[in-house]
């Protein structure tokens, strides 16, 4: 997470944001909302077109690149992906 509400940014937040921007820029995105969480945020899966008709899960790509933290606490949803 980037810094907000007076809290400092998590380590490598700026690098993760740059990676995410480069990964998604200019691509069409599909968003599947699962629910709204206790902070009124959408819990969702985001996919972008990889090439042709194929899509790529943005969260999974971020995790594979080392730029994501995977939560396993109550309420964590990953669309059936393990």
ChimeraX attribute file (.defattr): number of C-alpha atoms within 10 A of each C-alpha:
attribute: neighborCount
match mode: 1-to-1
recipient: residues
	/A:1	15
	/A:2	13
	/A:3	11
	/A:4	8
	/A:5	5
	/A:6	6
	/A:7	9
	/A:8	11
	/A:9	12
	/A:10	10
	/A:11	11
	/A:12	14
	/A:13	16
	/A:14	14
	/A:15	11
	/A:16	18
	/A:17	14
	/A:18	11
	/A:19	14
	/A:20	16
	/A:21	11
	/A:22	11
	/A:23	15
	/A:24	15
	/A:25	10
	/A:26	10
	/A:27	13
	/A:28	11
	/A:29	15
	/A:30	15
	/A:31	12
	/A:32	12
	/A:33	12
	/A:34	13
	/A:35	12
	/A:36	11
	/A:37	11
	/A:38	8
	/A:39	6
	/A:40	8
	/A:41	9
	/A:42	13
	/A:43	17
	/A:44	17
	/A:45	17
	/A:46	16
	/A:47	21
	/A:48	19
	/A:49	17
	/A:50	14
	/A:51	9
	/A:52	6
	/A:53	6
	/A:54	9
	/A:55	15
	/A:56	15
	/A:57	16
	/A:58	18
	/A:59	19
	/A:60	19
	/A:61	15
	/A:62	16
	/A:63	12
	/A:64	10
	/A:65	11
	/A:66	11
	/A:67	19
	/A:68	16
	/A:69	10
	/A:70	11
	/A:71	10
	/A:72	9
	/A:73	7
	/A:74	6
	/A:75	10
	/A:76	11
	/A:77	15
	/A:78	16
	/A:79	11
	/A:80	5
	/A:81	6
	/A:82	5
